[in-house]
Amino acid sequence: MKKTFGLILLCVTMFLSFSSCSNDDEDVFVTTEQVIGTWDVIWAEQDGESIDVPEGYIYITLKEDGSYRTTMFTDYYIGTYRLEGNTVVGTTKDPITEYYKFTSLNGNNADIDYSNSVGESYKFKAKKR
């Protein structure tokens, strides 16, 4: 009886440990139609620190023709983009490659992990105009 109980306990423990694990990198399904438009960043974080983002200071405009513009405070970048899964990959004229990974998309609200080829990375909460 002890062996049976021990085996059942082991099986239950294994089941619970496997079922409680989740993939934090689960992909969000994103279509081109969903991302086209202007996304105003309403909150940002870099290296675990929140950044004060005044309204209109950081935004991304993705156009239907495949062109885009990113404005970050007083800098802006223009180029072309493509959608790869849940990530908008933009290439500026410099050329710098920018990655906007949509980790959450709920209507006009999104969580976006931003990074670029020069090593910058941010977490954004954005709202589509």
CORZI-V229602 format. One record per helix or strand of 3 or more residues. SS is the DSSP state (H for helix, E for strand). FROM is the first residue (numbers start at 0). TO is the last residue. If there is no record, write none. Layout:
ss-><SS SS>
from-><FROM FROM>
to-><TO TO>
This chain:
ss-><H H E E E E E E E E E>
from-><1 31 36 48 57 66 74 86 96 108 120>
to-><19 34 45 50 61 71 83 91 105 115 127>
